[in-house]
Amino acid sequence: MNKREQGKILATEMEFWWRCAKKTRLDRIPNQEIRRRMSVEDDILTFIEEKRLELYGHVRRAPPDRWISRITEWSPLGRRRWGRPRRSFRDEVDSAMTRRNLEDGDWNHGQPWNDIDEWRNRLREGRPRHPILYI
């Protein structure tokens, strides 16, 4: 997901919170105040990132002979198209894990991905704060 898409998602989320608060832009209230009034701590991007990492943990727990494990690690042969390469699911997961100080299999005494609760706790304790884009 690129910066432009993130900005659109955050703008849509804030529009939702503005409507829920029954306020308009003409009221000239900062977004942070709307978020405080609606008791919103995290933005939607944090939620998307957590769900993406939960899915990655689910895929890593699957046996290596399952098709989902094979497809996740698969790399296509041949040349790619012109232009900037698209960000893959793995690229997004790697950047999210870096932001949360997580690595592939550095916990659970050498048995990574087996304990679902531990994986989810690790995701939530390293939760980053995204800068909110005000559009």
Secondary structure, 3 states (H helix, E strand, C coil): CCHHHHHHHHHHHHHHHHHHCCCCHHHCCCHHHHHHHCCCCCCHHHHHHHHHHHHHHHHHHCCCCCHHHHHHHCCCCCCCCCCCCCCCHHHHHHHHHHHCCCCCCCCCCCCCCCCHHHHHHHHHHCCCCCCCCCC
